[in-house]
Structure formats: C-alpha cells, structure tokens
Amino acid sequence: MVCLYCNQELAVSNSRPQKSRNQVWRRRPCKACGAVFTSIESIDLSKALVVIKPAASGEAPTLSAFERDKLFISLYESLRHRPAAASDARGLCDTVVAHIIKKATHGNISPRTIFSLTLNTLTRFDAAAATHYAAFHPSSAQITSNGRN
C-alpha cells in the first residue's frame, strides 16, 4: 500500500486477525511523512467461493459466485421482527460466512450446505426467524427444520 498524502510505501506496525468477522485489522505508518492509516482486509468471497448447484439429468452443474449480500438480505428478512434486525443480520452473516469458509471444499459449496448452515445458526439465535427463513427457501425443502439431512 502507498500513502494517500505522499505516495510512499507504508509499513505494517500492528496486525490483528478478527476471526468473528473474517478480517484482518492493520495499522500502517508512512515511512516518509509519518501519517498513520488503518486498513481492514477481508477475502473477496465472490472471487474465492463458488456455489455449485446440482445438475438436472444430462446437464452440467451450474456455477455461480457466492454473494454475501444475498445471504445478508435473507437473514435480514427473517429477522425483521426484531428491533435491531440490521445489526443482528450483520453479525449472523459474519457467523454463517465463517462456517461456510470452513465447510467449503476447494472453494466450492452447495446451496444446500449454505441453507443448512444458515438455518442452524438462525435456530440457535431466534427460532421464529429460522422458521421464516425455512419457509422462504423452498428449494432446500429436503432438509428438516432442525437443519439436518
């Protein structure tokens, strides 16, 4: 990285992983002018994680990039009845993404696995939200209400 003021190289003086948010916080002083910046680095999941939708008979499986925003919106819609729905959805989204990263095999994950991990996380947090989430994701109806096959 380079300094915003003098375009010289920045060093890293402090670095802390934030496991709950899948990010790394870094303090970066400029070697030339002494300005200090803070950066927060995270993985671009849309480039690193591929969702594989099973193929219909005789067809190839469908591949698509993972969309964190789509997950957040699903969680938010399920949590709308709560007073802090947006912040709850943000925190749960971070938790689900951490579980997804652990379950992904070679950067691939199925929609069914995403559904299951999300439903399990929601069930532990708010049973009504989990019921709402399950009701609005009929494509994953093979999974029972407790999130297990």
Secondary structure by P-SEA (a helix, b strand, c coil): ccccccccbbbbcbbbbcccccbbbbbbbbcccbbbbbbbbbbcccccbbbbccccccccbbbbcccaaaaaaaaaaaaccccaaaaaaaaaaaaaaaaaaaacccccccaaaaaaaaaaaaaaccaaaaaaaaaaccccccccccccc
